[in-house]
Amino acid sequence: MEKKPVLVVLAAGMGSRYGGLKQIDPVGCQGEAILDYSIYDAHLAGFETVVVIIKEAIREDFMNTVGKRLAKAPVEIRYAYQELDMLPQGYSLPEGRTKPWGTSHAVLCAAQAIDGAPFAVINADDYYGAAAFRTIYDWLSAARDPYGYCMVGYELGKTVTEHGSVARGVCQADGEGNLCAIVERTRIEQRKDGIFFTEDGEVWTELPPQTLVSMNLWGFMPSMIREIGERFPAFLDKTLAENPLKGEFFLPLPVQQLIQEKKATVRVLASPDKWYGVTYAADKPVVVAALRAMTQEGKYPNGLWG
């Protein structure tokens, strides 16, 4: 029997103090966080199992807040833990390292909870919209190629903020709609006369608002976990030599490697929805207002979990 797709939520970036952390900051009509809305949308799309990746250090606080709400959700919630010392045999944690090892490592830490199912990956603090979850669930449910992956892309103009710069993965697709490359642009700004990015802070280049970007919404087959596991030691060798305290194993890295090796294909799926996130404190009122409006329109109940 084929396993149904599982949703994986990257939430291990949360700290132990909840005061102003955007991942669990209340934005909904009844105090829900963005991740509540993602899980609600995912459930309506067909997902029955959700794997939430956190850190052991925040387990108690998480369970007393977000976890207590999610216990009422009509899905199976599994928890996985991303810890710094979860390294391959023969490797040890560099002295002074406090930063997580990145999103690829997080997925690796969740392998047992994913349990060999196709899986989608999202950030805990990004609002993706209902259409994205329907699109990726349907894709994963129909997928048969063990190395056929997908991602949901967004129009750049729907993912920027007026309150500062953002980092986005600019996607390049071929004529068949498969991903060719992701170019990370770490400083993109919305201005009165358009959207621009810079590499050095001096030369600015315009990007059309229709440019497709990645918001870390991926769809993978089980083979991806094996590939991450096999590639992690090479990443560690390089990082421990060059940037032992801050180097991170982000998901686009093994994806890009697999594309270049012609070992995997990644179909680019598009979402018509507007993305919402709290990149800056000034973004929060915009998200709160948007979710309130969607609730008034009937897209969400007033109180997601009853």
Residue, then its C-alpha position, 0 to 999 in steps of 0.5 A: m500500500e502506497k503511503k500518503p503524502v506527509l507535511v513537514v514543518l520546519a520550526a526548529g529555528m524557534g528559541s526558548r523565549y516566546g516574547g516576540l518570536k515570529q514563528i509562533d507570534p499570534v496573528g489569527c483571530q483567536g491567537e493562532a500562529i501562521l503555522d496553524y493556518s498552514i496546517y489547516d490549509a494542508h488538512l483541507a488539501g488532503f494531508e492527514t499527517v504533519v511532522v513538526i520539527i522543533k528543538e528539545a530545549i523548547r519542547e515544554d514551552f512549545m507543547n504548552t502553547v502551539g502544541k496544545r492548540l495542534a492537539k485539537a487539529p484533525v490531523e496526526i501530529r508527529y514531532a521530530y527534534q533537530e539537535l546540533d550533535m546529530l552528526p554522522q559517525g566520526y564527526s563532532l560538534p565544533e566548539g562554540r557552534t550554536k546555530p542549527w545545521g540548516t534545513s537539509h539537516a532538519v529533514l534528515c532529523a525527521a526521517q523516522a517520523i516521515d517514515g518513507a512517505p512522499f513529503a512536502v516541506i514548509n517554513a513555520d513562519d510563512y503563509y502560503g495560501a490554500a492553493a499551494f497545499r492543494t497543488i503540492y498534495d495532488w502532485l505528490s499523490a500522483a507522483r511515481d518517479p522516485y527522483g521526480y520532485c517539485m516546488v511551488g513558486y511564487e511571483l516575486g511581487k507577491t512576496v516582498t515587504e515595504h519595510g526592508s530587504v528580503a532574501r529569495g531564491v530566484c528560480q530558472a525553469d526550462g521549457e518543460g517547466n522543470l527547475c534548472a537553477i536557483v540563484e539566491r539573492t540575499r538583498i531584494e528591495q521593493r521601491k517606488d519605481g520597482i523591485f531591485f536586488t544588489e550583491d554589493g550594496e552599490v549596483w542595483t538590478e531590477l527584477p520583474p514582479q513576475t519573477l518566480v521565486s522559491m519560498n521553501l515549499w518543496g515536494f520530495m519523494p523518500s529518495m531525498i532523505r537518502e540523498i541528503g544523508e549521503r551528501f551531509p558528510a561532504f558538506l561537513d568536511k567543507t564547512l568545518a574547514e571554512n565556516p564551522l560556526k555558521g555554515e548551513f546545509f540548506l535544501p536548495l544545495p542538494v536539490q541543485q546538486l541533483i539537478q546538475e548531476k541529472k539525477a533528479t527533476v524538479r517540476v516548478l508549480a505556481s501558486p496564484d496566492k499572495w505570500y504573507g510573512v513577518t520578516y520585520a515587526a512592521d509586517k505583523p499588522v499587515v498579516v493580522a489584517a489579511l487573516r482577519a479579512m479572509t476570516q470575514e470572507g469565510k475562507y477561515p472559521n473564527g477559531l481554526w480548531g473549534 
